[in-house]
């Protein structure tokens, strides 16, 4: 199944630029009745492939977006200032839960 949404971030390290893909897939209803939303962040050292859950499909998507935001903002690449989205240093466009709001930068800090 192809992703329903994707974004490309840029990792700049040692003068080299690497594209970091972020893909979100359509939510799927589980046998238990909840909904799971899979996402992939293609980190160069260890890609993450996760599924997060919600009571319905919208909540599953919101949880996926927040999980992506938390993963990006707590990454060593962000902490080292090596990660960007266009334009640089303006944020990544992913929401986070309130306990991570202090990590937001640029436009993310102002609008999310």
Beta strands, then each sheet from edge to edge (+ up, - down):
strand 1: 5-13
strand 2: 16-24
strand 3: 28-29
strand 4: 35-41
strand 5: 48-54
strand 6: 83-84
sheet 1: 3+ 4- 2+ 1- 6+
sheet 2: 3+ 4- 5+
end
